[in-house]
Amino acid sequence: MRAAVLYEPGQPLVVEEVELAPPRRGEVQVKIAAAGVCHSDLHVMKGEWKMDLPIVLGHEGAGVVEAVGEG
């Protein structure tokens, strides 16, 4: 899938292909139709909130469930 990846605070996001594992127990896989980078993501991008990097941003999304994990 394509994702906006942050490698270093204060640097532009890199849109690139990443591998996505199948859904595990209690998870779903959603084909995203639209996603947004919210204010929380901006804190991470600026380095104000510390997160393990690299990180895929844009956790606010809408789409269709394509696969369901066990349970």
Long-range contacts (C-beta under 8 A, 24 or more apart in sequence): 3-56, 3-58, 4-37, 4-56, 4-57, 4-58, 5-54, 5-55, 5-56, 5-57, 6-44, 6-45, 6-53, 6-54, 6-55, 6-56, 6-57, 7-53, 7-54, 8-53, 9-44, 9-45, 9-46, 9-47, 9-53, 10-45, 10-46, 10-47, 13-37, 13-45, 13-57, 18-56, 22-67, 22-69, 23-67, 23-68, 23-69, 24-69, 24-70, 25-69, 25-70, 25-71, 26-69, 26-70, 26-71, 27-68, 27-69, 28-65, 28-67, 28-68, 28-69, 29-65, 29-66, 29-67, 29-68, 30-61, 30-63, 30-64, 30-65, 30-66, 31-63, 31-64, 31-66, 32-61, 32-62, 32-63, 33-61, 33-62, 33-63, 33-64, 34-61, 34-62, 34-63, 35-59, 35-60, 35-61, 35-62, 36-60, 36-61
